[in-house]
Amino acid sequence: MTISAEICRDAEATRAHAAHSLARLKPGTIIRLHGPLGAGKSEWVRGLAAALGIPGQVPSPTFTLCQPLRGGRLPLDHWDLYRLEQARDWDSLGWPGCLVTSGLVAVEWPDRFPGKWPDTVADLAIVPQPDGTRQIRWLPTA
């Protein structure tokens, strides 16, 4: 991925960024979303879901851990790892094997996972700015 930064002024612009990013993402890609609470990670996923043509609401998976989103051009699994901390949590999920998909996977709070990620990752940082905007940029993947 090319490293680029964009300033998004509101939720609509954040969703539009995701929609434009879809062309860069291949099936099987795991998008690791980095940013603090309230940065707009779930809003970005809503834009991705809309661009895929997935119907209906896209709730945050904070309490369900994973929200499978279907009905679009590709399946999208939206994970939120914020509440996971212990090794037994990861074992019970079958992580990271459950990330293998023919669609896309979006993962909020990826730094919570202590193990090795598959090779099919793309990292996106969403950083709130003092003026209320968000800086969104793709990060180099090691």
MDTraj code that builds the backbone (N, CA, C; nanometers):
import mdtraj as md
import numpy as np

residues = "MET THR ILE SER ALA GLU ILE CYS ARG ASP ALA GLU ALA THR ARG ALA HIS ALA ALA HIS SER LEU ALA ARG LEU LYS PRO GLY THR ILE ILE ARG LEU HIS GLY PRO LEU GLY ALA GLY LYS SER GLU TRP VAL ARG GLY LEU ALA ALA ALA LEU GLY ILE PRO GLY GLN VAL PRO SER PRO THR PHE THR LEU CYS GLN PRO LEU ARG GLY GLY ARG LEU PRO LEU ASP HIS TRP ASP LEU TYR ARG LEU GLU GLN ALA ARG ASP TRP ASP SER LEU GLY TRP PRO GLY CYS LEU VAL THR SER GLY LEU VAL ALA VAL GLU TRP PRO ASP ARG PHE PRO GLY LYS TRP PRO ASP THR VAL ALA ASP LEU ALA ILE VAL PRO GLN PRO ASP GLY THR ARG GLN ILE ARG TRP LEU PRO THR ALA".split()
xyz = np.array([
    [0.0827, -0.1175, 0.0000],
    [0.0000, 0.0000, 0.0000],
    [0.0879, 0.1249, 0.0000],
    [0.0478, 0.2205, -0.0753],
    [0.1156, 0.3483, -0.0766],
    [0.0815, 0.4232, 0.0515],
    [0.1810, 0.4854, 0.1117],
    [0.1575, 0.5622, 0.2326],
    [0.1030, 0.6987, 0.1918],
    [-0.0189, 0.7271, 0.2359],
    [-0.0793, 0.8559, 0.2075],
    [-0.1643, 0.8938, 0.3272],
    [-0.1817, 1.0230, 0.3479],
    [-0.2634, 1.0703, 0.4593],
    [-0.3731, 1.1595, 0.4036],
    [-0.4889, 1.1483, 0.4663],
    [-0.6020, 1.2305, 0.4264],
    [-0.6670, 1.2841, 0.5530],
    [-0.7085, 1.4086, 0.5497],
    [-0.7829, 1.4670, 0.6599],
    [-0.9313, 1.4520, 0.6288],
    [-1.0029, 1.3898, 0.7207],
    [-1.1472, 1.3708, 0.7067],
    [-1.2165, 1.4595, 0.8094],
    [-1.3041, 1.5435, 0.7621],
    [-1.3679, 1.6432, 0.8480],
    [-1.4843, 1.5897, 0.9301],
    [-1.5439, 1.4777, 0.8878],
    [-1.6605, 1.4263, 0.9592],
    [-1.6780, 1.2776, 0.9283],
    [-1.7853, 1.2189, 0.9858],
    [-1.8109, 1.0762, 0.9666],
    [-1.8334, 1.0427, 0.8201],
    [-1.9008, 1.1288, 0.7482],
    [-1.9273, 1.1040, 0.6060],
    [-1.7965, 1.0947, 0.5271],
    [-1.7026, 1.1837, 0.5558],
    [-1.5728, 1.1810, 0.4872],
    [-1.4929, 1.0565, 0.5258],
    [-1.5081, 1.0125, 0.6506],
    [-1.4402, 0.8904, 0.6956],
    [-1.4941, 0.7697, 0.6197],
    [-1.6258, 0.7622, 0.6049],
    [-1.6864, 0.6532, 0.5281],
    [-1.6442, 0.6601, 0.3811],
    [-1.6341, 0.7806, 0.3266],
    [-1.5919, 0.7972, 0.1869],
    [-1.4473, 0.7495, 0.1686],
    [-1.3617, 0.7747, 0.2666],
    [-1.2233, 0.7274, 0.2597],
    [-1.2218, 0.5751, 0.2465],
    [-1.3041, 0.5085, 0.3269],
    [-1.3113, 0.3623, 0.3206],
    [-1.3604, 0.3159, 0.1842],
    [-1.4620, 0.3827, 0.1322],
    [-1.5164, 0.3445, 0.0015],
    [-1.4103, 0.3567, -0.1070],
    [-1.3319, 0.4646, -0.1036],
    [-1.2253, 0.4824, -0.2025],
    [-1.1135, 0.3804, -0.1832],
    [-1.0942, 0.3347, -0.0600],
    [-0.9886, 0.2376, -0.0306],
    [-1.0214, 0.0980, -0.0804],
    [-1.1483, 0.0708, -0.1034],
    [-1.1891, -0.0635, -0.1451],
    [-1.1132, -0.1095, -0.2691],
    [-1.0870, -0.0206, -0.3620],
    [-1.0170, -0.0576, -0.4852],
    [-0.8751, -0.1089, -0.4574],
    [-0.8189, -0.0740, -0.3429],
    [-0.6827, -0.1148, -0.3077],
    [-0.6782, -0.2489, -0.2358],
    [-0.7935, -0.2992, -0.1941],
    [-0.7981, -0.4172, -0.1082],
    [-0.8365, -0.5419, -0.1870],
    [-0.7565, -0.6450, -0.1728],
    [-0.7825, -0.7717, -0.2401],
    [-0.8591, -0.8643, -0.1467],
    [-0.9394, -0.9547, -0.2014],
    [-1.0043, -1.0545, -0.1153],
    [-0.9004, -1.1269, -0.0305],
    [-0.9345, -1.1491, 0.0947],
    [-0.8421, -1.2126, 0.1888],
    [-0.7628, -1.1145, 0.2727],
    [-0.7744, -0.9845, 0.2437],
    [-0.6997, -0.8836, 0.3181],
    [-0.7576, -0.8644, 0.4579],
    [-0.6679, -0.8526, 0.5551],
    [-0.7031, -0.8198, 0.6927],
    [-0.6613, -0.6752, 0.7153],
    [-0.7579, -0.5892, 0.7430],
    [-0.7294, -0.4477, 0.7659],
    [-0.7209, -0.4267, 0.9163],
    [-0.6015, -0.3935, 0.9643],
    [-0.5833, -0.3662, 1.1063],
    [-0.6022, -0.2159, 1.1268],
    [-0.7032, -0.1815, 1.2067],
    [-0.7390, -0.0424, 1.2295],
    [-0.6805, 0.0054, 1.3620],
    [-0.5929, 0.1048, 1.3544],
    [-0.5246, 0.1590, 1.4717],
    [-0.5808, 0.2967, 1.5039],
    [-0.6040, 0.3227, 1.6319],
    [-0.6512, 0.4534, 1.6746],
    [-0.7155, 0.4436, 1.8111],
    [-0.7249, 0.5549, 1.8825],
    [-0.7826, 0.5539, 2.0167],
    [-0.9348, 0.5377, 2.0134],
    [-0.9930, 0.5199, 2.1302],
    [-1.1391, 0.5143, 2.1423],
    [-1.2006, 0.6379, 2.0778],
    [-1.3047, 0.6170, 2.0004],
    [-1.3743, 0.7293, 1.9385],
    [-1.3061, 0.7894, 1.8174],
    [-1.2019, 0.7242, 1.7661],
    [-1.1271, 0.7798, 1.6527],
    [-1.2046, 0.7720, 1.5218],
    [-1.2944, 0.6757, 1.5108],
    [-1.3694, 0.6585, 1.3864],
    [-1.3449, 0.5263, 1.3175],
    [-1.2896, 0.4292, 1.3896],
    [-1.2606, 0.2988, 1.3293],
    [-1.3880, 0.2295, 1.2821],
    [-1.4891, 0.2249, 1.3665],
    [-1.6157, 0.1610, 1.3258],
    [-1.6834, 0.2389, 1.2138],
    [-1.6693, 0.3694, 1.2163],
    [-1.7275, 0.4512, 1.1089],
    [-1.6600, 0.4181, 0.9764],
    [-1.5301, 0.3973, 0.9783],
    [-1.4555, 0.3610, 0.8569],
    [-1.5077, 0.2266, 0.8044],
    [-1.5311, 0.1306, 0.8944],
    [-1.5826, -0.0002, 0.8532],
    [-1.7227, 0.0145, 0.7942],
    [-1.8029, 0.1047, 0.8481],
    [-1.9358, 0.1285, 0.7906],
    [-1.9244, 0.1747, 0.6452],
    [-1.8274, 0.2583, 0.6172],
    [-1.8052, 0.3027, 0.4797],
    [-1.7611, 0.1890, 0.3897],
    [-1.6780, 0.1000, 0.4419],
    [-1.6333, -0.0166, 0.3653],
    [-1.7512, -0.1087, 0.3360],
    [-1.8347, -0.1316, 0.4372],
    [-1.9528, -0.2165, 0.4187],
    [-2.0462, -0.1573, 0.3136],
    [-2.0677, -0.0282, 0.3186],
    [-2.1546, 0.0369, 0.2201],
    [-2.0965, 0.0229, 0.0799],
    [-1.9649, 0.0408, 0.0670],
    [-1.9004, 0.0287, -0.0642],
    [-1.9110, -0.1136, -0.1188],
    [-1.9154, -0.2114, -0.0294],
    [-1.9321, -0.3510, -0.0710],
    [-2.0775, -0.3838, -0.1044],
    [-2.1689, -0.2923, -0.0723],
    [-2.3102, -0.3161, -0.0981],
    [-2.3786, -0.3977, 0.0100],
    [-2.3197, -0.4024, 0.1294],
    [-2.3780, -0.4768, 0.2402],
    [-2.4950, -0.3968, 0.2957],
    [-2.6141, -0.4561, 0.2993],
    [-2.7322, -0.3820, 0.3446],
    [-2.7423, -0.3738, 0.4971],
    [-2.8194, -0.2771, 0.5440],
    [-2.8526, -0.2679, 0.6859],
    [-2.7515, -0.1915, 0.7683],
    [-2.7781, -0.1902, 0.8976],
    [-2.6923, -0.1223, 0.9937],
    [-2.5627, -0.2001, 1.0151],
    [-2.4569, -0.1287, 1.0496],
    [-2.3293, -0.1915, 1.0818],
    [-2.2952, -0.1523, 1.2259],
    [-2.3357, -0.2367, 1.3220],
    [-2.3083, -0.2044, 1.4617],
    [-2.1626, -0.2308, 1.4979],
    [-2.1154, -0.1640, 1.6004],
    [-1.9817, -0.1903, 1.6512],
    [-1.9810, -0.3261, 1.7200],
    [-1.8781, -0.4076, 1.6978],
    [-1.8732, -0.5406, 1.7594],
    [-1.8068, -0.5426, 1.8968],
    [-1.8081, -0.4305, 1.9687],
    [-1.7398, -0.4229, 2.0974],
    [-1.7802, -0.5354, 2.1913],
    [-1.9072, -0.5691, 2.1979],
    [-1.9525, -0.6719, 2.2917],
    [-1.9715, -0.8083, 2.2279],
    [-1.9845, -0.8134, 2.0968],
    [-1.9986, -0.9420, 2.0286],
    [-1.8654, -0.9961, 1.9789],
    [-1.7619, -0.9164, 1.9809],
    [-1.6274, -0.9458, 1.9315],
    [-1.6188, -0.9489, 1.7803],
    [-1.7131, -1.0163, 1.7152],
    [-1.7122, -1.0215, 1.5694],
    [-1.8523, -0.9988, 1.5159],
    [-1.8590, -0.9148, 1.4153],
    [-1.9860, -0.8893, 1.3472],
    [-1.9680, -0.9330, 1.2023],
    [-2.0198, -1.0522, 1.1653],
    [-2.0115, -1.0930, 1.0250],
    [-2.1129, -1.0127, 0.9427],
    [-2.0663, -0.9525, 0.8366],
    [-2.1508, -0.8695, 0.7500],
    [-2.1577, -0.9352, 0.6131],
    [-2.2783, -0.9678, 0.5704],
    [-2.2977, -1.0421, 0.4469],
    [-2.3970, -0.9709, 0.3565],
    [-2.4055, -1.0167, 0.2322],
    [-2.5031, -0.9639, 0.1383],
    [-2.4454, -0.8679, 0.0365],
    [-2.3146, -0.8448, 0.0416],
    [-2.2496, -0.7562, -0.0546],
    [-2.1633, -0.8341, -0.1523],
    [-2.0796, -0.7633, -0.2254],
    [-1.9906, -0.8280, -0.3236],
    [-1.8932, -0.9241, -0.2597],
    [-1.8512, -0.8928, -0.1373],
    [-1.7614, -0.9795, -0.0603],
    [-1.8122, -0.9843, 0.0828],
    [-1.7885, -1.0951, 0.1537],
    [-1.8190, -1.0952, 0.2968],
    [-1.7188, -1.0062, 0.3706],
    [-1.7639, -0.9489, 0.4808],
    [-1.6796, -0.8632, 0.5639],
    [-1.6994, -0.9046, 0.7086],
    [-1.5916, -0.9393, 0.7759],
    [-1.5961, -0.9695, 0.9186],
    [-1.5335, -0.8527, 0.9936],
    [-1.6092, -0.7966, 1.0852],
    [-1.5661, -0.6796, 1.1617],
    [-1.5396, -0.7233, 1.3054],
    [-1.4133, -0.7228, 1.3453],
    [-1.3700, -0.7653, 1.4782],
    [-1.3353, -0.6455, 1.5641],
    [-1.3615, -0.6560, 1.6941],
    [-1.3182, -0.5578, 1.7921],
    [-1.2524, -0.6349, 1.9061],
    [-1.1216, -0.6198, 1.9191],
    [-1.0444, -0.6977, 2.0163],
    [-1.0235, -0.6256, 2.1482],
    [-1.0894, -0.5138, 2.1669],
    [-1.0663, -0.4297, 2.2843],
    [-1.0787, -0.5065, 2.4158],
    [-1.1763, -0.5954, 2.4278],
    [-1.2022, -0.6639, 2.5536],
    [-1.1199, -0.7907, 2.5746],
    [-1.0403, -0.8311, 2.4765],
    [-0.9632, -0.9556, 2.4888],
    [-0.8242, -0.9273, 2.5441],
    [-0.7865, -1.0045, 2.6455],
    [-0.6557, -0.9817, 2.7066],
    [-0.5800, -1.1093, 2.7389],
    [-0.6490, -1.2177, 2.7706],
    [-0.5833, -1.3375, 2.8195],
    [-0.5689, -1.4420, 2.7101],
    [-0.4664, -1.5238, 2.7216],
    [-0.4380, -1.6260, 2.6203],
    [-0.5578, -1.7183, 2.5987],
    [-0.6318, -1.7505, 2.7033],
    [-0.7459, -1.8409, 2.6863],
    [-0.8536, -1.7779, 2.5993],
    [-0.8623, -1.6449, 2.5998],
    [-0.9574, -1.5778, 2.5110],
    [-0.9234, -1.6076, 2.3654],
    [-0.7970, -1.6000, 2.3297],
    [-0.7537, -1.6233, 2.1917],
    [-0.7755, -1.7674, 2.1527],
    [-0.7433, -1.8589, 2.2426],
    [-0.7596, -2.0016, 2.2138],
    [-0.9051, -2.0365, 2.1872],
    [-0.9968, -1.9774, 2.2630],
    [-1.1384, -2.0096, 2.2463],
    [-1.1934, -1.9583, 2.1138],
    [-1.1295, -1.8572, 2.0560],
    [-1.1729, -1.8025, 1.9273],
    [-1.1143, -1.8767, 1.8081],
    [-1.0081, -1.9547, 1.8321],
    [-0.9390, -2.0178, 1.7202],
    [-0.8581, -1.9167, 1.6414],
    [-0.8136, -1.8142, 1.7085],
    [-0.7407, -1.7027, 1.6477],
    [-0.5995, -1.7453, 1.6156],
    [-0.5355, -1.7086, 1.5084],
    [-0.5836, -1.6235, 1.4008],
    [-0.6418, -1.7004, 1.2828],
    [-0.6615, -1.8315, 1.2991],
    [-0.7171, -1.9111, 1.1893],
    [-0.8517, -1.8616, 1.1408],
    [-0.9286, -1.7992, 1.2287],
    [-1.0612, -1.7502, 1.1894],
    [-1.0520, -1.6273, 1.0993],
    [-0.9322, -1.5778, 1.0755],
    [-0.9149, -1.4613, 0.9888],
    [-0.9032, -1.4983, 0.8415],
    [-0.8893, -1.6251, 0.8119],
    [-0.8767, -1.6693, 0.6735],
    [-1.0146, -1.6625, 0.6094],
    [-1.0262, -1.5856, 0.5029],
    [-1.1559, -1.5623, 0.4404],
    [-1.1388, -1.5331, 0.2923],
    [-1.2464, -1.5499, 0.2190],
    [-1.2469, -1.5113, 0.0775],
    [-1.2906, -1.3660, 0.0632],
    [-1.3263, -1.3043, 0.1752],
    [-1.3697, -1.1647, 0.1737],
    [-1.2661, -1.0743, 0.2378],
    [-1.3137, -0.9816, 0.3194],
    [-1.2271, -0.8880, 0.3904],
    [-1.2518, -0.9008, 0.5399],
    [-1.1494, -0.8679, 0.6173],
    [-1.1596, -0.8671, 0.7627],
    [-1.1093, -0.7321, 0.8122],
    [-1.1881, -0.6659, 0.8959],
    [-1.1476, -0.5405, 0.9586],
    [-1.1334, -0.5669, 1.1080],
    [-1.0180, -0.5314, 1.1654],
    [-0.9895, -0.5621, 1.3050],
    [-0.9541, -0.4338, 1.3798],
    [-1.0407, -0.3984, 1.4753],
    [-1.0119, -0.2863, 1.5645],
    [-0.9305, -0.3375, 1.6831],
    [-0.8393, -0.2568, 1.7324],
    [-0.7521, -0.2891, 1.8452],
    [-0.6636, -0.4103, 1.8158],
    [-0.5961, -0.4139, 1.7008],
    [-0.5142, -0.5302, 1.6662],
    [-0.3950, -0.5500, 1.7592],
    [-0.3531, -0.4448, 1.8295],
    [-0.2385, -0.4568, 1.9197],
    [-0.2682, -0.5457, 2.0400],
    [-0.3953, -0.5789, 2.0625],
    [-0.4331, -0.6685, 2.1727],
    [-0.3914, -0.8126, 2.1442],
    [-0.3770, -0.8481, 2.0161],
    [-0.3393, -0.9848, 1.9817],
    [-0.1877, -0.9993, 1.9961],
    [-0.1423, -1.0905, 2.0843],
    [0.0010, -1.1022, 2.1111],
    [0.0772, -1.1917, 2.0136],
    [0.0065, -1.2584, 1.9232],
    [0.0717, -1.3558, 1.8354],
    [0.1059, -1.3021, 1.6979],
    [0.1404, -1.3938, 1.6095],
    [0.1789, -1.3602, 1.4725],
    [0.0545, -1.3472, 1.3849],
    [0.0539, -1.2433, 1.3047],
    [-0.0560, -1.2196, 1.2107],
    [-0.0262, -1.2898, 1.0778],
    [-0.1305, -1.3262, 1.0041],
    [-0.1087, -1.3769, 0.8681],
    [-0.0406, -1.2697, 0.7819],
    [0.0064, -1.3069, 0.6669],
    [0.0786, -1.2145, 0.5791],
    [-0.0119, -1.1185, 0.5021],
    [-0.1403, -1.1393, 0.5081],
    [-0.2328, -1.0619, 0.4249],
    [-0.2908, -0.9418, 0.4997],
    [-0.2047, -0.8635, 0.5637],
    [-0.2532, -0.7504, 0.6426],
    [-0.2249, -0.6170, 0.5754],
    [-0.3093, -0.5212, 0.6071],
    [-0.2905, -0.3809, 0.5693],
    [-0.3219, -0.3003, 0.6950],
    [-0.2374, -0.2057, 0.7280],
    [-0.2538, -0.1270, 0.8497],
    [-0.3015, 0.0134, 0.8178],
    [-0.4062, 0.0559, 0.8909],
    [-0.4640, 0.1882, 0.8732],
    [-0.4680, 0.2580, 1.0080],
    [-0.4142, 0.3789, 1.0140],
    [-0.4175, 0.4590, 1.1368],
    [-0.5201, 0.5701, 1.1213],
    [-0.6029, 0.5853, 1.2242],
    [-0.7005, 0.6937, 1.2297],
    [-0.6674, 0.7751, 1.3544],
    [-0.6264, 0.8993, 1.3327],
    [-0.5789, 0.9824, 1.4428],
    [-0.6641, 1.1085, 1.4541],
    [-0.7386, 1.1217, 1.5649],
    [-0.8159, 1.2444, 1.5844],
    [-0.7227, 1.3652, 1.5963],
    [-0.7634, 1.4753, 1.5379],
    [-0.6858, 1.5979, 1.5411],
    [-0.7498, 1.6968, 1.6391],
    [-0.6727, 1.7927, 1.6898],
    [-0.7269, 1.8890, 1.7862],
    [-0.8480, 1.9676, 1.7348],
    [-0.8570, 1.9865, 1.6035],
    [-0.9692, 2.0637, 1.5475],
    [-1.0937, 1.9784, 1.5220],
    [-1.0914, 1.8510, 1.5634],
    [-1.2076, 1.7638, 1.5469],
    [-1.2060, 1.6809, 1.4193],
    [-1.1096, 1.7039, 1.3330],
    [-1.0970, 1.6232, 1.2121],
    [-1.0220, 1.4940, 1.2466],
    [-1.0110, 1.4061, 1.1469],
    [-0.9353, 1.2821, 1.1627],
    [-0.8312, 1.2736, 1.0524],
    [-0.7112, 1.2364, 1.0886],
    [-0.6090, 1.2061, 0.9883],
    [-0.6128, 1.0547, 0.9684],
    [-0.6316, 1.0135, 0.8441],
    [-0.6352, 0.8709, 0.8115],
    [-0.5223, 0.8421, 0.7139],
    [-0.4428, 0.7411, 0.7487],
    [-0.3316, 0.7073, 0.6592],
    [-0.2998, 0.5592, 0.6663],
    [-0.2621, 0.5080, 0.5514],
    [-0.2155, 0.3706, 0.5426],
    [-0.0731, 0.3665, 0.5960],
    [-0.0398, 0.2642, 0.6718],
    [0.0931, 0.2486, 0.7288],
    [0.1699, 0.1425, 0.6516],
    [0.3020, 0.1546, 0.6501],
    [0.3799, 0.0466, 0.5885],
    [0.3639, -0.0803, 0.6722],
    [0.3498, -0.1929, 0.6072],
    [0.3353, -0.3206, 0.6751],
    [0.4666, -0.3944, 0.6710],
    [0.5128, -0.4320, 0.7891],
    [0.6437, -0.4991, 0.7990],
    [0.6384, -0.6387, 0.7446],
])
top = md.Topology()
chain = top.add_chain()
for i, resn in enumerate(residues, 1):
    res = top.add_residue(resn, chain, resSeq=i)
    for name in ("N", "CA", "C"):
        top.add_atom(name, md.element.get_by_symbol(name[0]), res)
traj = md.Trajectory(xyz[None], top)
